[in-house]
Amino acid sequence: MSLSTARSFLSETGYGEQELDANSALMELDKGLRSGKIGEQCEAVVLFPKLFQKYPFPILINSAFLKLADIFRLGNNFLRLCVLKVTQQSEKHLEKILNVDEFVKRVFSVIHSNDPVARAITLRMLGSLASIIPERKNAHHSIRQSLDSHDNVEVEAAIFAAASFCAQSKDFAAGICNKISEMIQELDTPVELKLKLIPVLQHMHHNAALASSSRELLQELVSSYPSTPMVIVTLHTFSQLAASSLIDIPKQIQLLLQYLREDPRKAVKRLAVQDLKLLAVKAPHLWTQDNTQTLCECALASPYNSLKQSMLSVLSTLSATITISHYFSPGAGGSTLPPRLTDLVKLAQDCCYHSNLSVAAHGAKILVNITISCSEKDVKQLEQDAVVALESLLMLCSQDDSVMSQATLKTALTSLVKLLKSRPHLSQSSVDFLLCQLRSACDPARVLMCHTLAAIATHLPVLGEGMLGDLVELYHIAGQSTSDKQQELLVSLATVVFVASPSRLSPEVKAVIQQQLENVADGWTVYCIARQASRMGCHEFSSELYQSLRTRVASEHFYFWLNSLKEFSQAEKCLAGLADGDYSGAMSAIAEALKYYQKGVASLTAASTPLSPLTFQCEFVKLRIDTLQALGQLICTCNSLKTSPPPAIATTIALSSGNELQRCGRISMQMKVSMDDFRSLAARYADLYQSSFDADPATLRNVELQQQSCLLVSHVIEALILDPHTASFQDYGGLGMAQAESEYDRQMMSVFNHVLEEVESLSRKHPPVSYFHTGCFCDAVIALLKVPLSFQRYFFQKLQSTSIKLALSPSPRTPNEPITVQNNQQLTLKVEGVVQHGSTPGLFRKVQAVGLNVSSVLQSKPGPEFKIPLDSKTNEIEQRVEPHNDYFSTQFLLNFSILGTHVVTVEASVVDDSGREWKTGPKSVMFVKSLEDPYSQQLRHQQSQQSVSQATAQRSICARFQ
């Protein structure tokens, strides 16, 4: 294999391609490093970051960095520069270097070179390694020496290294602070060099004395050097130091506001506003009413639109935090005026209609945040001002497709959704306005406005079927559009149509959408619309779209995927036409739906690949099948009351056996079985929830609703039949109290509350079991089935991807070969792991810690039975570790005192930033063979020989006396 081979297998491996192991990859790159051609050496060096990404474990990374250190020591400056870049790109892997001393020794040897460029590269290399060698005195000494060098390249590298070590080492920061101060204050130090030295002071935050001395120096510099570049660098360093040390943030806010108000230079004002934004994000609770008032006054007086926009950006950030409460709270030193008369509100109202769109957007955003934060009785007029301001912006920006207008429109629409969530009574008029604006808006604006309509209607049922006429007419217009946003607009408008008619689309609406899709839509657009229909419960329409798409794909996996979606939609379509009280029709519909679901599961299994196993989808559909079967079985059980009523002597049997359930006949035992089935289904839904770490909140809510429906049915069975005297409805009365996040959520909550009310009233009127009870069960089943199932986003699309890769040591040479250990010794099992992320890590939740569970089970015993003292029969250990730079490592001490082969299982789970544990896996298995130690074995043989000789002697004595 050549270097090109290494390049190919370090790239993403496709389905069916063979991956090489880490050692092979490292060997190929090592060949390139040992090549006599500089080009091949450089190519090998730059491939190392991909190697680290693909095999991120310490053994390989340690070997690789030692090889790079050799290249750094022996190569030319260009190779050293390549190694430096690789080190900087692989910063999070540096702590996995095991032989740090050897690695640093090889790198540090270049510091004694006569070439100042080589020394400069070495200093930058040492600075890049500061996180793993923060207290190396020889590195500290070399940096201090190089600061006095006469070569500018070396001095700049020493400044970089000094900043890196100051950030990591308290001792180095305290020792170098005076040196940096002297260099800055010396008259012969060039101004350009001073500008590079000053930012080093931002890292002097390790203790209060150090931060105070650095702040005094910066204060002196601001006064002594009034030039624009010097003031800008010094003020920014001031802000960074205050943000890190925290104690000086109020003083820094006052200083920045002073420069913003008094300094006439536009560049200084711009820097002051940028740093105020930094401190507003970092510590909004430290802003006083005077600080906010001063910033408002500066914004009102500023003649520059760009500066006014930046100041409004700071105020919009503050208005969404606790600062706004401080500003309007009289008890906390805030304003005593009504909110409408304060300068902040006046500024926001003035800017809402500014000629600069960005200024107007920030003004409207501030007005919305103020409206939300204040009580409704104080802001009746402000509500109307905010709505009018937003509508003016929407009207102005919706007809302009420029980048600035669309960015402003997006900000305004986001603020509108936020306002309507807080003030629902404003929703209907705002939705009517958006529908009117859709006619005259440009296509990019229509897409954003459709997203907004869908977001509003998801939380509030404000889109009615009376609006379908306007939406269908807009669909005609969208089909005739020629813009590049046409396809996206078709999807967005279709989504709004589905939200407006969640139950079933009329034939006229379907005909219009299908006509436009046939004329202008491509395959991906049709798929996106079908996916949205499945999410909104329009299964009849989605099944037709999936049917048309099946033969338009190039892969059989895609064909099976679309075919499975078609079958699932057909199954849910069967359940959509259920009528109340039609129990036989419900049984037929469930049987028909199960037939389609079984076909769909077969197609879904065929659509899975090793790279896309479709685990969540398969488990979700299997649970749906089992739920439908359990609901059908419950109806059959209720019907059995007619075919097999309780016998005449049921009361006598119940009294003689002491079991009250015998009064109900055989239906009671069948109901108990049904109750256990639903509880088992609820537990499985809970397991699916726990394993879906990467799912979006709507998908998790959907799974939670399915679990609650199973728990509800089991509780109803218990309350009406099995234990009517002790069953309580208080635990289930809060099901409808949660805020509904979607139409599906609202419908399910409504069904839950209705079923609970019916059951509670029935339990007071009739003793079990009667036809009223069985009718109540069947009605509850039909009510649950009539709500169209929503296939949420995670069923189709994974926006966040998180996986854990484990490595166990000691590891066997072959997968099934056991590791041998003596039974009087303990095995140290080292577990290393890497958390791997997709393109958007932490989108919904972040990995705070990794839980590791290690357990062992005896698989087989040796032939003879030996009497060995047993300390413990199994191992069961749990431990949580916090990953650092996505890497974690820990050790377990396992006892195998029982002879035989043990199966050791290591299972990982994830703990998110809210403390919830998720069973994400993976699970690794290894075999351990416990052998008897030689000394015990020898002792046992000696004892057996002695017992044999004693028995022989006894037999000979007995024979002599006979």
N, C-alpha and C positions, 0 to 999 in steps of 0.2 A: 504494500500500500504506500501511497505517496502523500504529500501535504495536501493535495487536492482532495484525496480521500478523507483526510481528517476534516477538511473544511465542509465536505458534504455531510458527514455524519454528525458534525456539531450543529448543523442547521436543523430545522424542524423535521422530524422523521414523519413521513406520511404513513397512511394505513397500508400495511403489508410489507413495509420496508423493515430490514433487520437493523436493530440498534447494536452498536458495539459497546463493550463495557468501558469503565473509566480508565482502566490500565492501558487498554489498547489505544484510547484517545491520547493519553499522556505520552505513550511511547511514540506515536506518530508525530506529535508536536516536538518531542525531544529530538527526533531525527532532524527536524527542521532547524532547531536551535544549534545543533552540531554541524550544520551544513557550512561549507566554505563560502557560500554566496551570501552577501549581506541582505539581498532582497528576500531570500527564503527565510533567513533568520528573523527579519522584521515581520514577515507574514506569519510566522509561527508565533511570535510574541503577541501580535494583535488578536490572535485567535483564543488566547487564554481566557478573556472574560466570558466567552461563550462556553468554554469548558467548565468554568466555575458555576455558570448558570445552570448547566445541564447536570453536573455532578457536584452539588454543593456540600460535600462532607469533608471533615478536617484532614483525613489521611491523604486524600488527593490534593487538597489545597495546600497543605504543608509541603508536599513534594514539589508541586508546581512552583510555589514561591521560592523555594530553595534553588531551583533551576534558573528562575528569573534573576535571583540575586547573583548567581554565577555569571550570567550574561551581563548584568549591570557592572560587575567587578572587572570583567575581562574585555567587554565590548567597547565600541567607540561611542561618542557622545550621542549620535543619532539613535543607536540601540538603547542607550541609557534613557533617552527621552521617551522612547516607546515603552520601556518598562515602567517609567514614571506615570505615563498616561494609563497603563493597565492597572497600576496600583491605585490610582485615583478613581478609576471606574469601578474597581472591586473593593471599595472601602468597607462595605458591610461584611466581607469575607475575611478581613484582616485578623479578627480575633480568633479565627480558626487555625491560625498558624501555631503549630505545636512547638517547634524549635525557634522561638523568637530570638534567643541569644545568637544562634548561628546565623540566622537570616540577617539580623542587624549588623553582625560582625562583617559579613561579606559586603554589605552595602556601605558600611561606614569606612571601610578601607580606602574608598575613593576620595574621602575628604582630605587626604594628605597629598593629593595630586598637585602637580605644578600648574595644571590647566585650570584657570578660574571658572570656565564654563562647566567643566566636570564637577568642580566643587559646588557651583550653583545648583546643578541638577541634583547633586547629593543632598544639599540642604533642603531642596523642595521635596525630595524623596523622604527625608527624615520628618519634614513637616506633615507629609501625608500619612506617616506612620505614628503620629503623635498619640493617637487613641490607644495604641498598644504599648508604647514606650514613653509614657508621660514623665517619668522620673529618671530617665537615663542622664546621668551627670555629664558623660562625655558628649552627648548631643547638645546639652545645655551650654557647655563650654565652647563647642564649635560654633554655635549660633552667636554667642556673645563675641567671640573673636571675629567672626565674619562681618559683624556689624561695623567693625573698624576698617574693613577692607577698602582699598582704593579703586576696586573694580565695581562699577555700578550694577552689573548683572549679578554679581555675588551678593552685594548689599541688598538688592531687591529680593533675592532668594532668601537671604537671612531674615528679612522683614516678614516674608510669608511664613517661614518656619517659626519665627517668634510668635506670630499671631496664632498659629496652630497650637503651639505648646502652651501659650497663655490660656487658651480656651480649655485645656485639659489638666494643667498642673497648677495648683495653688502656689507651691514653692517657687516654681519658675517665674510665675507672674509677679510674685513679691520681689524676687531677685532682679528681674529685668526692668521693673517699673522705673527705677531711678535712672538706669542707663537710657531708656527710651526718652525720659523727661529731659535729661541732659542733651541728648542729640537734637531734640526738638527746639530747645532753648538756645543752643549754640548759634552764634551769628554766622559761622562759616558753613553751616548746613544749608544746602540749596533748598529753595522753597518747594521744588518738586519732590525732594526727598522727605521734607516735613509733611507734605500732603499724604505720603504713603506711610509715614510713621504714626500719624495721629490715629488712624483706625485701629491700631493695636490696642489702644487704651480702652476700647469697648469691652475687652475681655477681662478687665481688672475688677471683677465683681465678686471674687471669692470670699471677701469679708468686708465689713463696713469701713474699716480704716483704709484699706486699699482703694475701695470705691470712692471714699471721700477725698483722698489725696489726688486721685485721677480727675475727679470732678473739679477740684480747685485749679489744677493745671489747665483743664479745658476752659474754665472760666477766664483764666488769665490770658489764654491764647485768643479767645474771642475778643477780648478788650484790646490786646496788643496788635493783632493782625486783622484789620478791618477789611481786607481785600475779599472780593466775592468768593473765589475758590476756597480761601482759608475759612471763611465763616461757614460756608456750606458743609465742608468736610467736618469741621469742629462741631457744628450743631447736630449733624447726623450721628457722629460718634457719641455726643452727649445723650441723644435719644436712645441709642442702642444700649449704652451703659445703664441708663435709668430703667429701661425695660427689663434688663437682666437682673439688676439689683433690687428693683421694686420699691425701695424706700424713698427714692427721689423722684418718682413719677409726678406728684403734684407740683414740685418745683419746676420740673422740666416742662410741664404743660404751661405754666405761667411764663417761663422764659420764651417758649415758642410763640405764645400769643403776643408777647411783648414785641418780638421781631416782626410778627405778622402785622401788628398794628402800626409800628413806628418805622421800620426799615423801608425805604422807598424802592429798593431793588426788587424787581419782579422775580428773579431767580431765587433770592433768599426767601421771599414770600412763598414761592412754590415749594421749596424744601421744607419750610415750616409747616405747611399744610400737609405734606406727605407724612411727616413725622407725627403730626397730630392724629392723622388717620391710623398710624401704627399704634399709638397709645390709646386711641379709642377702641380699637379691637382688643388690645392687650388688657386694659384695665378700665372699662367704662365706669365702674363703681367709684373710681377716684376723681371723677369729674364733678366739680361743684357747680352750683347754679351760676356763680360769677363767671366761671370758665365758659359755660355754654352761652351766657349772655354776651360776653366779649366776642366770642366767635360769631354770634348773630350780628352784632354791630359791625364787625369787619366785613361780613358778607353783604350787609346792606349798603356799606360805603364803598365797596370795591367796584372800580370801573371796568375791570377785566373780566370777560365772560369765563375764560378758562379758570381763573382763580376762584370766581364765584361758584363755578361748577365743583371744583375740588373741595371748597369749604362746605357746600351743600352735601357732598358725599360724606364728609365727616359727620355732619349733623344727622344725615339719614341713618348712619351707623349707630349714632348715639340714641336716636329716637326710638330704635327698636330694642333698647336695653333699659336697665333700671335708672339710667340717667334722666330719662324723661319724667319719671316719678319724682326724682329729686327736684327737678326744675319746677314742677307744678305743685309741690307739697309745701304749704306754708310752715308746717311744723319743723321741717328740715332746713329752714333758711331759704326756701324756694320763693317763687313769685306769689304775691297776695292778690294779684289781679285775676279775673276770670281767664280761662285759657284763650278765649277769642281775642283778648286785648294784649296778649304778650307779644314781645318782639319776634319770638320764634314762629308763632302762628302768622304774624304779619309778613315775615320773610317768606314763609312757605306760600302764603296766598299771593304775594307779589310775583314770586318766581313761577307759579303754576302756569302763568300765561306769558312767560318770557319768550322772546323770539328765538333764543337758543333752545333746541329741543331737549338736549341733555340736562340743561338747567331746569327746564319745565318738568322733566321726569323726576328729578330729585326733589323738587318742590312738592309735587303731588305725592311722592313716596313719604316725605316727612309729614304731610297733612294726614295721610292715611294712618301712619304709625301713631300720631297724636290722637286721632279719633278712636283707635282701638284701645289705647292705654287709658283714656279717661272714661269716667262713668257716663252712661247714656244721657243722664239728665243735664250734664254740663255741655254736651257736644251735639245737640240736635242740629244746630245751624252748621257746625263743622262737618257733619255727615253729608249734608247737601252740598257744601263747598267742595268736599273731597270727590263726591260723585260727579259734580259738574266739571271739575278740573280734569278728572280722568276721562270723561266723555269728550271733552274738548281735545285732549291729546289724541284719543283714539280716532276722532273724526279727522284730525289733521294728518296723522301718520298713516292711516289705513290706505290712503290713495297714493302714497309715495313708496316706491320700492327700493329706495337708497338704503345703504347699510346703516346710516345714522338713524333714519326714520324707523327702520325695523328694530334696531336695538332699543330705541325709545318706546316703541309699541310693546315690545316684550316686557320691559320694565313696568309700563303702565298696566298691562294685563295681569302681571303677577301681583301688583298691588291691589288690583280690583278683586281678584280671587281671595286675597288675604282679608280685604275689607268685608266681602260678602260672607265669609265664614264667621266673622265676628258679629256682623249685623245682617242676619238672614232676611229681615223685612225689606231690605233694599234690593233683593235678588231679582224679583220679577221685572221691575222697570229696567234694570241693567241688562237682563237677558233680552228683553224686547228691543232695546237700543242696539245690542250687538247683532241681532238678527236683521235689523234695518240696515246697519252698516255693511253687512256682508254683501249686499247687492252692488254697492259702488266701490268696494275695496279692491285693491290689486291682489293677485294670487298669493304672494308670500304673506300678506297681511291676513288673507282669508284663512290660511293654514293655522296661523297663530290664534286667530279668533275662534276657530273651530275647536282647537285644543282647550281654549278657555271655557267655551260653552260646555264641553264634555266634562271639564274639571268641576265647574259649578254644579252641573246637573248630577254628577256623581254623589255630591254631598247633600244637595237640596233638590227635591223633585219639582223643578221649575219648568222643565220642557214637557209640554203636553202634546197630544196627538193633533191638536188644532194648529200647531206650528208646522206640521208635516208638509202642508202645501207649499209654504215658502221654501222649505229645505229641498223639496223635490224640484222646484223650479230652479233653485241654485245649482242643483246637480246637473240639470240641462245646460246651464251656463258654463259650469266647470268642464263638461264634456266638449265644449266648443273652444275652450281656451287653448292657446298655443305656447304658454310660458313653460319654463323648465320645472315649475312647481306643480304642474297639472296632476301628475300621478300622486304626489303627496296630498294634494287638495282633495282628490277623489276618496282617498282613505279617510281623511279627516272629516269630510262631510258625511260619509257613510257612518262613521262612528257616532256623530251627532244624531243621525237618523235612528240608529239602533237605540241610543239612549232615550230619544223622544218616544219610541214605541217599544218598550222592553218586552211586551208579551208576545206579539206576533206581527210581522209585517203584512200589510195588505197586498193583494195581488198587483194593484196599480203601482205601489211604491217599488215592489220587487221588479216589476217590468221595466220601470225607468232606470233603476240601478243596473240591471243586467244589460240593458241596451247600451248604456254608456260604457260598461266594462267590455262588451264585445267590440265596440267601435274603436276605443282609444286606449284601453288599459292594457298594460303588459302583465305577464304571469305573476311577477312579484307583487304587483299592486292587488291583483285578484286574491292572492294568498293572504296579504295583510288584511284585506277587507273580510275574508272568511274567518281569519283569526279573531278579528274584533267582534264578528257576529257570534263566534263561540264564547267569547268572554261576556257578551251582553245577553246571552241566552236565546239568541235567534237561531236555533239549531236547524230549522227547516231550510232556511236560506243558506246557511253555511254548508249543509250537506250537498246542496246543488253546486255550490262553488267548488268544493273539494272534488266532487265528481268530475267537473269539467277540467280540473287541473291535473288529474292523475296521469294522463297520457302525455303531458307536456313537460315532463322532467326527464333528465338524461340518466339518472342513477336509479337502480332498482330499490335502493334503500329509501330514496325520496318517494318512490312510488308506493312502497309499503307504508311509509309514514303518512302520506296523504290518504291512502286507502283506510288506514286505521282511524284517522280523524273523521273521514266520511261515515264509517260504521258507528263511531261514537255519537256523531250528530244524529244519525238515523235512530239510534237507540233512545236518545233524549227526546227526539221528535215523537216517538211512540208514547212517551209519558205526558206530553204537553196537552193532549186532548182529554184528560181524565175529567169525569163529571162527579160531583158530590153525590154520595150514596150509591154509586154504581160499583159495587164490590166485585162482581164477576168481571166487569170491564177492566177494573184495576188489575185483577189477576192475569187477564189476557195481555194487557199492556206490559206488565212486568215480564211475562214470559217472552213476549216479542222483543222487548228491550234487551233481555239477557242473551237472546240469540245473536243480536247485532253486536253486543259487547264481547261475546266470545270470539266472533269473527275478528273484531277489532284488536283484541289482545294478541291473536295469532299474527296479524299483520304488524302490530307494534313490536313484537319480539323479533320478527324478521327485519324490521327497520333498524334495530340496534346494531352498533358496531363497537369494537374495542375502544375506540376513541370517543364514542358517544353511546354509552350503554343504556341511556334512557331509564335510569333506575327509578327516579321519582315518578315518571309517567306510568311505568308499569305498575308500581305499587299503588298509586292513586286509583288507577282503573280497576285493579283487582279488589281494592277496598270498596269501590263503587259497586262492583258485581256482587260482592258478599253482602253489602248493605241491602241491595235490591232483593237478594235471595232471602235475607232475614225478614225484610218487610213483607214479602210474599208469604213466607212461612207464618208470620203473625196473622195475616188475614185468614190463612187456612186453619190456624188454631182457633180463631174466633168462629169460623164456620162450623168447627167440630162441635160447638155447643148445640147446634141444631141436630146433628147426626148422632151425637153421643151425649145427651144431657146427663146430669148427675142422677144416680139411681135413687129409688124411693127411700132406701135405708142409708143414704149418705150421711144424714144427721146422726144416726145411731153409730155408724162406723167412726165418725169424727169424735163423738163422745167417748167411745170405748178406746180409741187409739190415742186420744189426747191431741190430735193434730187437726186444727180448725180447717186446714186446707182441704181435708177430705170432704167437706160439705160441697165443694165445687165440682167434685168428680175428677175425671182424668184431665180436664182442661187446666187444672191448677199445675200439674206436673209439666204439661206442655208450655204453659206460660213461664214457669221457672226456667225451662231450657231456653226459651226465647230471650228472657231477661239476661241470662248468662251470655248468650250470643251477642247481644247488643253491647254489653259491658266489654266483652272481648274486642268487638269492633272499635269501641271508643279507645281502648288501650292501644290498638294498632294505629289508629289515627294519631294518638299522642306520640307514638314511636316515629311515625312519618314526619310529624311536626319537628321532633327533636333532631331528626337527621337532615333537615332542610335548612342548613345554616346560610346558604346563599340565596334563599328565596326572598322575593320582595314581600313587603308587609301585607299586600292584598292577597297574595297566595296563601300566606300563613293564616290570615283571617279566614279564608275559605276552608282550609283544613280544620281550623278550630270550630267553624260552624258545623261541619260534618260530624266532628266529634261530639259537639253539644247536642246535635239531633239524636245521635245514638244514646247518649246519656239521658236525654229527655224521655225517649221511648222506654228505656229500662226503668226509669223512675216512675213513669205512668203505670207500667205493669205492676211494680211493687206497691204503688199507692192505691191502686184499685182492686187488685186481686190478692197479692201475696201477704201484704202487711198493711192493711188500711188503717189500723188503729195508731200506729207509731209513725207513719210516713209524714214528713213535713214538707211544706211547699216554700218555706222561707229561703232555703238554699237556692232554689231555682227561680225565685221571684225576681232576681236581679238580672235575668238574662236580657231583658229588654231595656235595661238602664244604660247599657253601653252606647256610645255615639256611633250611629250607623255610618259606615264609610262608603257604601255603594247601594244601588238599588237592590241587588241580590241580598245584601246584608239586611236591608230594611224589610224585605219580604220574609226572610227567614225569621227575623225577630218577631214580626207580626204573627207568623204561624206559631212560634214558641209560646208567645203570650196567650194567644187564643186557645191553644191546647191546654195550657195550664189552667186557664179560667174554667174551661169546660170540665176538666177532671176534678178540680176543686169543688165545683158546684155539684157534680155527680156523686162524689164521695160522701157528701152530706145527706143525700136524698135516698140512695138505694144501697142495700148491703150486697156484697158480691155473692154469686156472679149472675148477672142478668143480661138480657139482650141490649139493655142500655149501655152496659160496660163494653160488650163486644162491638157495638155500633160506634162507641167513642173511640176505641182502638182503630177501627177501620177508617173512620173519618180523619183521625190524626195521620194515618199512613198516607191517605190520599192528599191531605193538605201539604204534607212534606214533599210528595212526589210532584205536585202541581207546580212547585217553584222550579223554574228551569235551572238546571245545573250550570254554573259558571266555570269555564275552563280558564283559569287566570294566567298571567304572563309567564310564570315560571314553567308552566306546562309546555310553552312554546319557545321560550327565550330565557337564557341565563345571563343576567347583566353583571353579576358578580361571581367570580370563580375562586374558591379557596380549597386547597388540598394539602395534606400532610404526608411527607415522605419520611419513613422510619428506617433506621439502620441499627442492627443489633450486633453487639460484640460481647463475647467471642462468637464468630459466625462459622458455621460448618463449611467444609470444602464443597460439598454437594448439598442440594436442598434437603434431602431426606436423611442425611447422615447425622446421627446423634452426637452430641458433645458429651464426652466422658468426664465424670467427676466422682471422687471417692465419697462414700456416704458419711465419713466423719469430717468432711470439709464443706464449706459453703461456697456457692458460685456467685461471683460478682457479675451481674448482667448490666452492661452499659447500653443505654438507649439514647441514641442521637436522632434528631429530627430536624426537618426544614419545612417551614410553612411557605407554600408556593401560592402565588396570587395570579389572577388574570390581569386584564388591561385596566380595570377599575377597582383596585383593592379598597376594602372598607366602605363600599358604597352604601350598604344597608347596616352592617355591623362589623366591628373589628375584633380581631383575635387578641384577647387580653392575656390569656394563659392557656396552656395545654394540659389536660388531665390524662395521666397514664395509669392504666390498670394492668397489673401483672398477676397472672394466676397460673397455677400448675395443677395438672391432674395426672394421677398414676395410670398409665396406659396398659402396661403389662408387667407381671412379676416374674422373677427368675424361677426355674424349676423347683429346686429344694426350698423348703421354708426354714428360715433362720430366725432365731430369737434375737432381735436387735432392738435396743431402746429407741422408742419413737418420741422425738421432740414435737413433731407436728406432721400430720398426714398430707396437708396441702399448703401451698403458698397463696396468699391473697393480699396484695399490697397495692395501695393507691397513692398517687403523688401528683401534685400540680407544679408545673414549672412555667416560668414566664419567658417567652422567647425574646432574644435580643438580636436585632437585625434579622429577624425571621429564623433564627437558629436556636435550638435548645438541646440540652444534654443533662442527663442525670443517671444515677446508678441505683441498682436494687441488689440486696443481699438475699439469696435464695437458699433454702435448706432442703436437701434431698437425702434424708436419713433412711428412707425406705428404698431398698434395692429394687431396680427395675427401670423401665423406660418411662419417662415423664414427658407430657406435652405441656410446653410453656407457651402461654398466649399473652401477647402484649397488645392492648387495644388503646387507641388514642381517642380523646374527645376534645372539644374546643369550648373554652369559656369566653364569652363575649364581654364587652366593656360594661355591660349592665349586670354581670355576675351570673347570667343564665348559661347552663351547660347544654351543649349540643353534641349528640352522638354521631359525629361525622366519620369516625374511623380514621385511618385504616386499622386492620387487624393483622398482626404478624405472628407466625407460629414457628417454634423451633423445638427440637427434641433433645432431651438430656437423658443420658444413661448413667444411672447411679450404680457404682461398683463397690464391692466390699474392699476396705483398705487391707493391704498386705499383712499388717500386724494382727489384726482381728482374725484374718483368714488363717494365719499360721497358728494363732492361739487356739482357734476352734479345731484345727486339725490335731494339735497336740492333745486337747481335751478328749477328742473322739478316740485317738489312739490309746490314751490312758484308760478310757472307759472300756475299750475293747480288750486290753490286756488284763484289766481287773476282772472282767467277765470270764475270760479264759482261765485265769487263776482260780476263780471260784469253782468253775466246772471241774478243774483237775482235782481240787480238794474234795469236792463231793464224790468224784469217781474213786478216790483213794479210800474213803471210808465205806464205800458200798461193798 
